């Protein structure tokens, strides 16, 4: 798969998936896989998205993401997308719907098949909708597939709902809607070494900038180290009130890990289920007892989901 940050003239006819695809959730996957399957018909599978979230650019308000760009690219690659365009929304936002269709989709991308969600909008002031897109596709002899809403428990699966679930700690339901498991891949940093004193040494990782922050508390997690080894984890997200912490971070204990120190390496930590709220304990003994208890619960969850 190739990634581009400028739009250029495609040499081959393409099947284009349209959208921002934050989280690459179940609804997104139907749009993307539709384009990917067109490879058997001689069309190059393309994802046309943006480097910045259009709604954030227009509103001036930052919306936390559900996944990093690296995770998004990994998901697109797994689906079968071959070219990904992270276009500059600011450079295109003033194009009319007709101009965007004719200059970008037809002119640059040579689209012969388009795939989008039911609520897709395009063009200046989001003037274009799927009805106009259908009309333009008919005029240009381009096939269009509009994917209907994906639902879960009567609710439409969307990035906004998933962000809300993660912020509430409902990580299991959020994961059921995502293309993978919510988490971070960050460098392991030195901490206060309190875990070493308690016999529960932890991986300390910063919050990923721009990523949605889960509800503070303790989670069962799956940890993958740089060498590919995978472990059950107990992850605390928060400020560690028992020891007077002030900076939020991800702190993960792997009960079955008995290797050496791995500071400076990268660990991939994926949340599986919320166990309890973050709370302040009377002393370190009470904290250690609770950590052991949480580890037993995390092991049960990890085994059930492996």
N, C-alpha and C positions, 0 to 999 in steps of 0.2 A: 504493500500500500504506500502511496506517495501523498505527501501533505504539502499544500501550497498556501501562501498568504497573499498572493496576487492572482487575479483572474487572467487567464490567457486563452488563446484559441485552441480548443481541443481538436486533435487531428481525426479522432474517430467519433462516430455518433454515440450518444450517451443515454443512459437511464439515470435520471437525477432525483435524489431524495431531498426534499426541501424542508428546512426547519432548523431550530436552534439545538434541539436534542439534548437539553440538560438532563443528565441522569440516564439517558438512553433507556427509558422505561419501557414497559410492555407495549404501549401504544406506539412509541417511537420505533421499536424493533419491527413492527409490521410495515411501517413506512420504508425503513431502510432495507429490510429483507426483500421487499417488493422490487426495489431497484437492483439489489444484488442478484436476484434470480433472472434478471434480463440478460445476464451475460451469456446464457445459453442461446439467446436470440441475436447474438452478435453486438450487443450494446455494452459499452463500458460503464460499470456501476460507479456513480459519482454521488458524493454528499456535498450539497451547497449549503454552507452554514456561515456563521459570522464569528469574528474574533471576539467581539463584545456582544453582550446581550442587548438586542435592540430596545427592549422596554427600559433598560437601565440608562441607555444613552438618551432616550427621549425624555425620561422622567427626572434624570439626574440623581436617582436613588439607586444605590448598589443593592442588588439582590444576591444573597449568598448562593453559591453553586452547590449542586449535588455531587459533583465529581470533578476531579482535576482534568486538565486537557489531556494528560497522558492516559488517564483511565478512559476518557472518551475515545481516544484514538485506538486504544486496545479493544474496546467494544466494537467500534466500526470495523476494525480489521477482522475480528472474529465473525462478524455478520457477512463479510464478503465485499465490502466497499473497497474500491481500488484507488480512487482519487478523492481527496478531501480538500475542499476550498474553504479556508477561513477568511472570508472576504471582509473588507473594511466597511462596516455599516455606515460610518460617517461619510464615506465617499459615494455611497449609493443611495442614501436615504432621501435625496431630493429627486430621484428619478420617478417619473410617473409609473403607474402599474403597467401601462402599455410599453413604455420605454424599457422597464426592467425585464419584461417578458421578451421583447424583441432583441434588445441589445445584449443582455446577459444570458438568458436561457437559450434563446435560439442562436444569437450571433456568436457568443463566446463558447458556450458549452455544447452547442450542436445537439440539443436535447431532442430525442425522438420519443421518449416516454418520461412522464413526470409522476412523482408520488408525493403526497402530502397528507397532513391530518385534516380532519373535518373543519377545524377552525383556523386554517392557514390564512394569513393576510400578507399582502406584498404591495410595494409601491409607496410613494409619498403619502404620509398621513395614514398609512395602512388602508388606502382606498380600494385595493384589490382584494376580492374574496374568492372562494372556490367557484362561485357562479361565473364571475368574470374569467377566471382561469379556464374553466370549461369552454367558454366561448372562444377564447384565444387559441386554445388547443385544437378546437374543431377547425378554425380558420387556417391553422398552420399544419394540420394533419399530424398532430402529436397526440399520442395516447396519454390519458390522464387517469390515475387511480387515486381516489379520495378515500382514505381509511377512516371508518367510523370510530366513534369513541370506544375505548376500552374501559370496562367498568369493574369495580371491586366492591362488593357489599352494597351495591346501589349507587356508589359514587364514581364519577369519572376519574380515571387514573390520569393525573397530571403532575407536573413538577411542583406546583404550589402545594398540593395535598401532601406529597411526599416530604417536602421541606417541613411542613407542619407536623407530620408524624415523627420525624427525626427530632425536632425541637421538643416534642412531648415525651420522647423516650420510647415511642412505639416502634422500635427498630425492626422487629420481626415482620410487621405488616409492611413497613417501608421497603424492606428487602424483597418482599414478595412481589412488589411492583417494579423494582429496579431490574436492570439486566445483570446485576451482580450483587455484591454485598457492600453496604456503605462502609467506608473506612478511609484511612490515610496511609500514605507511604512517605515517611519522614526520617530524617537523620536522628540517631539515638544520641542524646546529650547527657552530660554529667548532671546529677541532681544533688540532693543533700546527703545521699547515701544512707538514708533512713531505712530503706528496704534491706540493705546489707546488715544493718544492726538488728533488724527483726527476723532475719533469716528468710526474707522474701524479696530478693533483689529485683528491681524493676527497670524496664526500658522507659526512659523519659523522652517524650516527643512533644514539640510545640504544636499548637493548633495550626492547621494549614490555612494560610491567608486566603480569604475569599470563599472558603468552604463553610457550609452551614454548620453551626455548632450544636451538637446533640445536647439533650438535657443532661445536666450535671448528675453524676452518679456512677454506679458500678455496673459493668457489662461483662457478659461472657463474650469472648472474642477468639478469633483465629489469627495466629501470628505466623507470617512467613519471613524468614531471615534471608539475608543476601545469598547464602549458600543453598537456598531452596528448601531447607528444613522447615517443617511446619509443626506448630505447637498450639495446644489449648492455652488461652490467656485469660487473665482477670484484669480488665481495664477500668481504671478510675479516671473519669474526666471531670476536672474541676480544679479547686484551689488547695486541696488538702487542709481543711480547717483545723484538724487536730494539732498540726504542727505550725499553724500560723502562716500558711501559704497565702500568696496574693496573686500569683500569675497563673491563669488557667493553662493546663496542659493535659496530655494523654500520658498516663502512667500505667504500665502493663507488667504484671508478674506472670511468668511462665513456670508453673510448678514443676514441670517435667524437664526443664532445661537445666543442664548441669555443665555447660561449657564455660569457656573463659569470657572475659569482658569483651564487649563488642561496641564500645563507644566509637562514634564516628561512622559506623556502618548504617545502612538503611534497613528499616523493618517495615513490612506491610501489615497493618493491623486492621482487621475487619470485624465490625461489631455484629454479634449474633442475637443477643437478647438482653434486655434491661433486667438487672437483678434487684437493685435498691437505690434509694436516693443517697446522695453524698451527705454525710453527717459528721459532727464533731464528737469524738469519744473522750471519756474522762482521763484516760491514760494510754500509753503505748501498748500495754498488755491487752487491754480491751480491744484496741485497734488490731493487734495481731490475731486475736481469737476470731474477730469478724472477717479478716482477710482469709483465714483458713476455711472458715465456713463458706465464704463466697467462692473459694476455689473448688470446693466440693460441688456446689451448685453449677458452677461454670463447666466442670468436667461432664456433668450429666447432660447439659445443653449441647456441649461440643460433640459428644458421642451421638446424641440423637440427630444432629444435623450433618454428621460426617458421611 
